[in-house]
Amino acid sequence: GFKSSLQRSLVKKVDEEVHGQLLVSSEKPALQAWLRSASCPGAVQWLLDSNLKSHERTFHDDLVKLGLRVRLMQEILPCPAVGTRYRCYCGSQWVSSLELAIHALACGKFSELRTKRHDEVKVHLAETLTKLGVGAHVDQEVLLQQTALRQKADVRWMLGPEVTYFDVTIVSPATPFAIQKGSAHTSCVAATEAAAAKRREYKDILELMQLPLGSLHPVAFETSGRPGDEAIQCETWM
């Protein structure tokens, strides 16, 4: 077992040469995309803060070890038998258990991994907006308008005539779509594409409600923990 002080010191160290080589390697774009996404302070902040008294969550030692292994690009399961591979419920096969883990964070067969994180971010966002203490009304799962679109926003913030909607999205940088868009070579591609998709999704209904497009904040996080630019702008807005 690690001690908290050792965890904190360990996650601050990285072999820059090896890290740089991995970032430019094109042999496994999914791993490359994951590493690029995970290479930001926000992606490991939960690990750095895990032993602080002010931190709201506690983590079992096994979860901390698993988090460290994935961050350090280490295998998380014993090697498969000779001539065999790891197989996901969707049918995909992998030689590396690390690749399997990163795939699982994006796979439809394990969508509850993203749904659970989505719901926790949504609740945390609503609680944070309420704690701002400015007297605003904060609601979750709000139907925007009684139309055939039946569009719901994760969180609504209302202060006088001002209305702002927040839509939380959790996306993987290692999906074929994200890789096709360049996530293996450019940071935050998956989150940027997800935020843009949300803006297109809300465009018509916001116009119908005669609200500016700026009334929407698409809060997109990648499965590595990296916040998208829109999520950072949301934090600035708060």
Secondary structure, 3 states (H helix, E strand, C coil): CCCHHHHHHHCCCCCHHHHHHHHHCCCCHHHHHHHHHHCCHHHHHHHHCCCCCCCCCCCCHHHHHHHHHHHCCCCCCCCCCCCCCEECCCCCEECCHHHHHHHHCCCHHHHHHHHHHHHHHHHHHHHHHHHCCCCCEEEEEEECCCCCCCCEEEEEEEECCEEEEEEEEEECCCCHHHHHCCCCCCCCHHHHHHHHHHHHHHHHHHHHCCCCHHHEEEEEEECCCCECHHHHHHHHHC
